[in-house]
């Protein structure tokens, strides 16, 4: 009997586990595309955000860096692997999807299997005539027997390396280059830029190594862009200064030139100058990014070019005028919906918070507007709440610092459950009611409207709010707003009063498109 019992348990266990291979081969519901690594095309176990805003599996990024390879994505752009940040929000979303769909949670992929995939992509690009990847592994790899030999002549220089030749030998004026069909980069010698003290070769910028291949063959060269790129990449600081000043002037006085000049080559040459130690160069470089970003079609290009980490560095430690331009650039780039999540994931939220207390009024205003647009995305709202931003923002409202703009940010944060809870815990209702009381009779209609809107957002789905509003003695104030406020303020005040009277089951619970309201003309009016 006991034996039969054990036998039945084995059969039951076997039937249950027989489903697992099926789920491993493919879930009933295919995973969302954003859950798949663009390189390995597999469900991500440890997703990371790179400098240009895209998300990859961490192992895929490491393999690409080790092989010196930068793949072409579906958008036609190449990512920048210089910095990686864990994408915890996406990792959590993948885990939730696996649980709900009955799929097996992904395990970190094997390095060797990903390496095979990347090497296949390298071969495909080489066959198609794309840029040749550079890596220490390829440089040290043995080549096929009896290869043809080509002699390259180099001129040694301490200042820079010739563009036509990718590598130069510091020991002689000539070197043998072994060429085979099997190896993408069949050099048997190491480039002079290689340092034996480092464990791996530094990641190369393909645009710097082979600028001619970055441009589409059907695109006519822009002489103005060619000249600017050449000077921006000069080793002469004076030449760099003249070039970046000229770029700033052109993009300011000739708006039609912004689209044609915003190429991957120019952005690649401009990025290092954003953090130049020379104040005039740094200021003009950051101002140029602001001007380029004013063209709508440039906004995504600039973020994907990997400029965000540089702008963050300037905002936290650059020259004062450069900080103002960096804040303006982040604000301008945050207007594009596709950029919002990337800018937040790359770490811009905390520096923007600190910049709200800058000595420069322009830096404070642009930082506040950048935060407003970034917090239209829920993931950035949660990040800002986790940074303990709400107590600081409420304190700024109390002392009258950037009141109208900070109120807009608080309204966005109140739209998520974490934000509402944090605002209630930080006496947000009392602060907002007191501000509403102080604005009475002073002609501060926008402040009244924003206060009432923030209170209304806080009231959604929260049982603590009603008692807190009573404690703050807000009923009489809301009645006054219902009589004399703007149309929107009157509508929100009316619903709050109805909720206080207990009739919240109809109107105060209906869905409100708060983001659409915030994106309306009110933002333009308060600037």
N, C-alpha and C positions, 0 to 999 in steps of 0.2 A: 504493500500500500504506500509505504514511504517512498519505495523506488518509483512507483507510478507517479507519485506527486512530483518527484524531482524531474521525471521525464516530461510531465506536462509543463513545468516551469521552463524547461529547456526549449520546448517547442514554442511556447509563448514568447520567450525572449528572442528566439530565432526569427519569428515572424515580425516582431517589432523592429529588430535591427535590419531586417531585409529591406526596410524602407530607406535606410540611410544611404546606401549606394545610389538609389534613385535621386535622393535629394542632393547628393554630391554631384551627380552628373548634370543636374539642372533643375532648379526649383520650378514649381508649377507656375509661379509668377516670375517673369524675368526681372532682374534687378534694374532699378533706374540707371540711366546712362551715367549720371553724375557719381554713382557709387563705384564705377569701374575706372581703373587706372588707364589713362590714355596710352601708356606704353605697353603694358602687359595685357590690357583688355580683360583683367580679372578683378573680382570683388576685392576692394582694398581692406587690408587688415590694420595698417598703420598709416593713414593718410596724412600728408604734410602739404602745406601751402608754400610755394616757392616765391621768389621775389617778384615775379611778374603776375602773381595772383592765381595761377592754376594750381590744381591739387593732383598729386601723384602718390603712388605707393612709395614709402621711404626707401625700400630696397631698389626700386627702379631708379630713383634719383641718384642713389649711391653708385649704381652700376654705370649710369650715364656719366657721372663725374669721373669715375675711375677710368673710363674709356675715352674721356674728353669729347663726348658726343652730345649734341643738342638737337633733338628730333624736330621735324616740322609737324606742327599740330594741324587739326582740321581747319582751323582759322587761317592757316598759312603763316603763322608766326612761330617763333622759336622761344621756348621758355628760358628764364635765367635761373640757374640752380645755385647761385651764389649764397643764398640764405634759405633755410627751411624752418617752418614753424608748424608744430603739430596742429592738425585740424580736428580738435576734440569734438566740435559740434557735429561734423560729418561722421566721425567715428561712432559717436553715440547714435546717430540716425541709422547707420548701417547695422549696428547691433539690434536696434529696435525692429528694423525691417526683417532681419534674419529670424528674430523671435516670432514676429507676426506671420511670416510666410512659411515657417517651418524649415528654413534653410540652415545648413551648418555654418556656424560663424567662421569667417575666413581666417586661415593661418598665414603667418608671414611667408611669402614665397621664397623658394630656394634661390640663392644668389646665382648659382650656375645656370638654372633654367631661365632666369631673367636675362643673364648675360647672353645666352643664345639668341633670345628675342631681339636684344639691342644690336648684336652683331649682324643679324639678318637685316635690320633696318639700315645699318651702316652700309652693307653691301648694296642694298636697293638704292640708296642715295648716291653712292659712287657710280653705279651703273647709269643712273639718271643724270649724272653730271653735277651732283650737288657738292657742297664743301667737304673736304676731306677731314675726318676727325683726327685729333692729335692726342695721343696718350703715351705714357711711359711704357705700358705693356706692349703697344704696337711698335714702339721704337726699339725695344729689346727683343722682339720676336724674331726667330730665325726665318730666313727667307728661303725660297726654293733654290734648288741647285741650278748653276750656270745661268744666272739672270743677266740681262743686259745692263751695262753700266753707263751712266750719264755723268758728266763732269760739270759741277756748278762752281762758278767763281764768285767769291764774296769779298766785299770790302769791309774790313773790321772798323767798328765805330763804337765809342763808349756811349754816345748819345742815343743811338737808336739803331734798329735793324732795318735793312732795305725791305720795301713792301713786296718787291717781285720775288724775293727768296724768303721762304718761311723760316729757315734755320741757318745759322752761320756757325762756323767752327772757330773757336778762339785760338786754336793751335796752328792752323795753316790757312792759306788763302784758297786752297782747293780741297774738296772732299768728294768722295765717291758716294753716289746715291744709287742704291740697288732698287730696281723697279721690277715688280712682278704683277701678274694679273690677280693673284690670290690675296695679296696683302694690301689693305687700303692705304697704309702709310709705310712703305717698305724701306725705312731708313735703318741702317745698322749703327748709326752714331746718335748720340744725344745732342739736342740743341744746346746752344750756349746758355740759354735762359734756365736750363735745368740745374737745380741745386742738389748736390749729393746729400745734404743734410735733411732734405725733406723726404717724406715717405712716398709721396706721389706727386706727379706733375700738376702744376697749377692749371685750373680750367681756363681754356682759351676762349677769347671772343672771336667767333667766326667772322664777324664783320670787320674786325681789325686785321685779321689774317688775310682775308680775301674779299675786299669790299666790292669787287666787280661782280661777284656771284650773288650778292644780296639783292641786287636790283633785277627786276624782271627783264627778260630779254626784249620784251615789247615796249619797255618804258624808255622814253628818251631821256638822256642824262640832263640834269639841271646844272648848268655851269655855276650858278650862284651857290647851290648847295655843295657842289664839288669843292669850290674855293673855301667855303666856310668849314667844311669837314676837315680839309687839309690843314687849315690854320688852327682849328680847335685841337687837333691831334699833334700840333707842333710841340717840340721840347722847349721852345722859347716862350717864356711866360709873357713877354711883351706881345708876341704874335697871338697867343691865346686871348690876352686881354682885348686886343683890337677886334678879334673875331667875335668874341662873345658880346662885346659892346655893339658891334655892327648887327649881330643877330637880334639883340634886344630892340635896337632902333627899327630894323626892318619889320619885325613882327608887331611892333606898336603902330607904326605909321602906314603900313601896307597890309591891311587885314587879309587881302586876297592871297598873300604869299604864305600864310600860315599853313594851309593844307599841303602845299607843294614842298615846303621846307621840313615838315614834320615826318622825316623818313627814319627808318631804323638806324641807318648809318649816322645821321646827325645826332639822334638821341643818344646813341652809343658813345659818340665823341663828347657830348655835352655832359653826360652823367658825372664823370670824375670832377668836372669843374664846379659842380653844385656844392662840393665840400672843399673847394680850394682854400689854401691857407692865406691867400691874398684877398683882402676884403672886396676890392673892386671887381675882381673876377667872380667871386662867389655871389655877390649881389646881382651882377648882370646875368649870370647863369640862371639863378632862381627866378629873376624877373622874366627871362626869356621863356621859361617853362610856363609861367602864368599866361603870357601872351599867346603861346602856342595852344594852351588848353582852352582858350576862348573859342576856338573853332570846334564845333560839336564833334565832327568826325575824327578829331585828334585825341579825344579824351581817353578812349580805350587803348589807343596806340601807346600813349604816354605811360599808362599804368603797366601795360604788357612789356614795355621796354625796360622795366625794373627800376623806375625812378622813385617809387614810394619809399624804400629804405633810405635813400639819400635825402629826400625831403624831411623825413623823420629825424635824421641826424642833424640837419640844419635847424629844425624847429627846437631841438633840445640843446644844441650847443653852438649854433652858428652866430654870425654877426647880427646885430639887432635888426638892421634893415633886411638882411637875408631871411631872418625868421618871419618877418612880416610877409615877404613874398612866398615863403614856403607855406605859411598858413593859407594865403590866398590861392596857391596852387592846389592844396588839398581840398579847399572849399569848392573850387571850380571843377576838379576831377570828381568830387563826390556827387555832383549833380547828375552824373550818368548812372543809371540804374545798375548797369553791369559792373560798375566799379565799386559800389558800396561795400559789398561783402569782402572783396579783396583788400580794400584799404583798411577795414577793421581787422581782418585776419593778420595783416602784416604789421600790426602793432601801433597804429596811428592814434587810437582813442586816448590812451593815457597822456602822451605828449600834448595832444590838443586840449585835454583837461587842464594841464599845467599852464598852457599858453593863455587860458582865460584870465590869468592873473598877471599877464605881461604888462610892462610899463607902456608898451605901444598900444594905443587905442585901436589902430587898424588890425594889429595882430589879434587882439581880444575879439573884435567883431567877426573877423573871418574865421577864427577858431570856433566861435559859437555857432556860426552858420554851417560850418563843416560838420560839427557834431549834430546839428539838427538834421541835416540831410542823411548822415550816416545812420542815425537812429530811426530812420524810416524803415530799416531792415531789422527784423526781430532778433537775429543773432547778435547784432551790435548792441541792441538794447540790453540783452542779457549780459554781454561782456561789460558794459558800462556799469550795470548794477553790481556785478561781481567786483568791480574796481572800487566799490564804496563811493561812487560819485554822487549819489543823491544827497547825503548830508552836506557835502560841500556846495552843491548847486542850490540847495535850500538856504544855506547861509549867505550865498551871493545875492539871492532874492531879498533876504531880510535887510541887507546893508545897501541895497539899491544898485548893485553892480551888474550891468548888462541885463536888467530885469526883463525886458520884453523878449530878448533872444533866449535867455536861460529858461524862461517860462515855456517857450516852444519846445525846448529839449525835454523839460520835465513832462510836458503833455505827451510827448512820444514815449517816454519811459513808463508813464502811467498806463500805456496801452498794453503792457505785458503783465502777467500775474506777479512776476518777481519784482517788477518796478512798483506796482501798486502796494505790495506788502512792505517794501523798503520805505516808500514814502509815508505810509501810515505809521511805521515804526519810528520814523524820524520826525514825527509831529508835522507832517506835511500839510494836513488839513488846517491846523492852527496857523501855520505860516501863510498859507494861501488866503485864509479868511481875513487875517490881519492886513495883508497887502490889499485885499479888496476894500477893507474899511478905510485904509489910508488914501486910496485912490478916489474915494467918493468926493465929488464936488471939485476935483482938480483938473478935470478935462482929460484925464488919462483913460480914454475909452478903450484903447487897445489893451491896456493892462487889465481893466475890468473884464473885458471879453476873454482874455487868456486865462485869468484866474477862474472864472466861472467854467470855462471849457475844461480846465485841468481838474476842477472839483467834480464835474460831471463824469469825466473819464475815470476818476478814482472810485466813483460810486458803482461802477459796473461789476456786478457779481461779488460784492464785498459786504459782509454783514456787519463789520465793525464801523463802516463809514457813517451810518446814520447816527449812532451814538456820539461819535467824534464831532460830527457837524453840529449836533445839539449843544455839546460842551463848548464849542467855539462861538455860540450865540450867532449863528449865521442866518437864521430865518428872516429877520428884519432886513438884513442886507440883500438877501436874494429877492425879497418882495420889492425892494427899491429898484433893483436891476431889472426885474420883470416889468416895471413901469417905465423906466427912463433909459434902459440900456439899448445897445444896437440890436438888430433883429436876431442875430445869432445868440447874443448874450441873453436876450429875453427868452428865446426858445429853451436854452439850457437851464436858465433859472427856473422857468416854469416846470420843467421835468424834475428838477431837484426838489422843488416844493411839493410836487405831487408824490414823489418818493417819500418825503418826510411825512406826508399825510397818509402813507401806506398804500397808495395806488400806483405801485411800481410794476405790476404784473403785465401792463400793456405797453405803454410808451417807453418807459425807462429801461425796459429790457430788450427793445428792438435793436436790431443790428445797426451800428453806426459806422460808416466808412470814415474813420477818423483821419486816416492818412490822406484821403482825398481832400478833406477839409483843410488839413495843414498845408497841402500843396497848392491850395487856391491862392488867390490874390493877396491874402493876408501877409504872406512871406514877403512879397515884393513891397508891400506897403510899409512894413516895419524896418526895411533896410535903410 
